[in-house]
Amino acid sequence: MKKFILLFLIAACPILGNAKASPNDSPLMKKAQVALSATDYKKAFALYSRAAKEQKSPLAHFTLGLFYKLGWGRPVDEKAACEWFEKSAEGGIPAGQHFTGLCLEQGVHRSVDPAAAAVWFQKAAEAGHEQSYCNLGNLYMIGNGVPKDPKKALELCYQSAQKGALPAQVWMGKLYLEGDESIRDVKQAYFWFEAAAQKKDPEALYYLGVIISKGMFEGHTPLEARKMFEQAAALWYVPAYFPTGKLYFNAEPNPETKALPPEDLALAYLWLSVTMKQSKNPAELDEARKMLEQILAVMPKTWLPELDHKVAQHLTSYKS
């Protein structure tokens, strides 16, 4: 967590946009940043609050939004986070402008207002927060708050994706795979998901699994689909749990015994068990439950302690 905070502070400083430098570089702000990097949330929150009140620091406004957004030393409060993000947006913080766009698109602290969201995404993108181009592009893709224009949506997001921005590459994949029919292109979707998957992005790995498992892109096997799903699942991407377990459950049986190889049986149990603990999809849960019943009918009970321990380890490592 400490490393994340330090990286965030380093990343935030060069993109303060038109925010005045003095309030953000003041001794008070520096003390606040030191306290935050030490994860002394109580002290850091008090110092940022002082900077916000006494110095009207846009960076303090933004960081207070993060306290509420991420639950640093206090319960998560999306509404309060959005209120602080909007203050920082008005002060010229590009990341704050981006989050304000998200807040308005979702109607968190104000009524849903996609047109206003588009304005903030545009400002954030022009100020250097290039991921905002993709969020703006998504509004154009569906015609939400702006005129529908799928080609413009791609053009906007492409600017960021071609520079290697991971979220933008995932967005490009999804736009080509699930966007308007006029721009759907599975080969292009695969290209962008593969670019993001090389950086170990779990969502991209999952979508590669979807494309391969549905036979949408020639030259791949079910084993490759399972590999993609399992890599995403290992990175705690919940939608990947069930397809991983299902593909292990439906693996080729041993030609001699007509039963699943022991490793496939064990991994089917592991990922289906994780599915039961994490999925919110009723259909998945019902199917996973039936598969587990069949597995337990043939799997040696002596395997259960070790496998259940691995399930617990996976879930614990995610929470930590």
N, C-alpha and C positions, 0 to 999 in steps of 0.2 A: 504494500500500500504506500509506504514511504517513497519508494522509487517512482511509483505512478504519479504521486503528487509533484515530485521534483520535475519529472518529465513534462507534466501538464504546465507547470509554471514557466518552464523554459520555452515551451511551445506557445504559450499565451502571449508572452512579452512582445515578440516581433509582429503580432497582428492586432495591436491596439487601435489601429485605424486612426480616426480623428480624435480619439480621446486625449485629453490633456496629459502630458507626461508627468508633470510635477506631482499631482495627487497619487499617481500610481507608483512613483519612485520615492515617495516620502519615507522618512525613518519609521513612521508608524506602519506603513504598508510592508516595509522590509521586516519589521518585527513580526507582523502577522504571518508573512510567508515562512519565516523561520519556525514559528509555532506550528503552522500547518504541516510543514515538511517533517516535523517531529511527531506528528499525529496528536498534538496536544489540542484537541478540538475545542475544548472549553475556552482556553486562552485565545486560540486563533479566532474563534467566532466573536469574542468580545472585541478583539483588536480590529477585525474587519468591520464590525458594526460601528465602531468609533470612526474609522476611516470613511465609511459610507455617510455617516451623519455629519461629521465635522469637515470633511474634505470633499464630499460628493464624488468620491473616486469611482469611476465606472468599473475598474477592475475589482474593487471591493464589492460593488453591486453584483457583478458576475459571480464572484467567488461565494458570496452568501447564497446565491441561487444554487450553486453546486452543493453547499451544505444541506440544503433541503432536498435537492434532487437525488443525491447519493446517500443521504442519511448519515452524514458525518457527525456523530455525537448527538444525534437527535432523530426523531421519527421522520421518515420520508413524508414530504408535504409538497405534492406536485403544484398545487395552486400558489403556495408561497414562493416556490422556486421560479415559476413563470413570472410572478410579479417582480422579482429581483432581476431576472433575465431581461425583462422589458426595460427596466431602468438602465441596465448596462447597454442595451441596444441603442437607446436614445443617446447614450454617452459615446457611442462609436465603437463598441467592442464587437468585432465581426462574429465571434462565436455566440455572443449574446443575441445578436440579430438573428442568427440561425435558429437558436433555441426558441426565440420569440415567434419565429415563423412556425415552428412545430407546435408551440402552445396555441397559436391562433388557428392553425389547421385542425387541431383536435378539440378546440373549445375548452381549454383547461381553466384559464383564469378569466376569460371573457367568452362571449358567445362565439360560436364557430364562424370564422371569417377568412375563407380561403383567399379572397382578393387581397386582404391586408397581409396574409401570410406570404403571398407571392411577392409583395413589395419588400418585405424583410428578407426573404431568400435572395432577391435580386441585389439588395444592398450588401448582404453578407458576402455573396459571391464576388461582387465587384471590389470588395475590400480585402479579398484574399482567402475567404473561406470557400474553397472551390467545391466542396461536397454540396454546398447549397444549390449549385447549378442542377444537380440531380434531383433534389427535392422540388425545385422549380419546374424541372422537366416533367416530373411525375404529375404535377398539376396540369401541365399542358397535355400530357398523355390522355388524361381522362376529362379534360375540360372543366376543371374545378376551380372557379374563381378567375379563370382566364379562358380565352378561346381554345377549343380543342385543336391541337396541332401535333400529332405524333412525331412528325419529322423534326419539328423544332425541339421536341422533348429529347430525342436522340442527340441532336446537335449540341444541346446544352450540356448534357451529361458527358458526352464524348470528350469535351475539353479537359475535364478532370481525369477521366479514366485513362486517356492516352498518356498522361503524365505519371501514371502508376498509382493513383489514389485507390486504395483497396475498396472502400465503400462504393466508390463510383464504378469500379469494375463489376462488382456484384450487381449494382443497379442496372448497368448496361445488359448484363446477362438476363436479368429478370424482364427488362423492357423488351428485349428481343424474343424471350420465351413466352411471356404472358401478356405483353402489351397489345395495342390495337392490331387487328388482323393485317392492316396495310403495311406494317413494318416487321411482322414476325419472321424470324429467320433462325432456325435451330443451330445452324453452323456458326452463326455469329454469337448466339447465346453460349454455345459450348466454348468458343474462343475466349470470351470474357470470363466465364466461370473458371476455365482452366487457368487463366492468368491469376485470378484471385486465389484459386486452390493451391497454386505453387507457393503462396504465402501462408498456407495453412488456415485459410478462412473456412470455418465449419459450414457456413451457409452455402458457400460456393461448392464445397465438397458434396454436400447434400444434393444440390441441384444437378451436379454431374451424375450422381447416382440415379436421380429421377430420370434424366435424359437417357442414360444407358439402359436402365431397367425397363423402360417403355419402348426400347428399340427405335428411338427417334434419331439415333446417330449410328450409322453402320460401322462395322469393324470392331465392335466391343462385345464382351461376353458377360453373362450374369455374375461371374466371379469378380470382374472389374467393378460392376455396380456395387456388389457387396463390399468391396474394398473401399470405395468412396464413402458409402454409408457408414462403414465402421470407423473410418478416420474422423468423420463428422461426429459420430456418437462418442468417440473417445475424447473429443473436445467439448463434451457436454451439450451438444446440439440436440435438444429433446425430440424434434421431428424425425431424427435419424435413428432413434432407438428401435422403434417397432420394425421398420423395413430391414434393419440389420438382423434383428432376431428372427424375423420371418424368413429371410434368405438363408440363414443357417438352418432353420427348421426344415426348409424345403430343399436342402442340399442333396446332391447325388448320394444315394445309400451305397454302402459297401456291396459290391456285386456278389460276394460270397455269403455274407450274413444277412443281406437285405435290410440292414439296419444302418442308421446314421453312424459315421465314424465318431469315436468318443469325443474328439476335439470339437466337432461341429455340434454334437449334442450338448456339450458343456457350454459352448458359446451361445447357442440358442437359448438355453436356460438363463444365462447371465443377462443377455440384452432384453429378453422378454420380461425378466424380473425387474430390471430397471424401468422398462416401459410401464409396468404396473404401478411403480412408485412415482413416476414423473408425468406420464401422459394425462391430458385432460380430455382426450378424444374417446367418447363412449364406444364407438365401433372398434377402435384399436384395442381398448381395454378388454372388450368382450372376446375378440379374436385371440388376443394374447393369453387370456385366461384359459381358453380351450386348448391352445397349444401347450401351455405349461402343464395342464392336466395329463396330456398325452406323454409329455416328456417325463413327468414324475412317475408315470406307470411303468417306464422301462429303465430309467436312470438309477444306478445304485445309490441308495440313501447315504452311503458313506461319502459321496461327493458333496453333499449339501453344505456341511460346515464351511469348507474351503470356498465354494462358489458364493455362498451367502456373504462370506467375509469380503470377497472381491467386489460384490455389489455394494456393500457398505463403504468400502474403500473408495470406490468411484464416486459415490454420492458425497462422501465427506470431503474428498479432495476438491470437488466443485465448490462446496460451501466455504472452504478455506481460501 
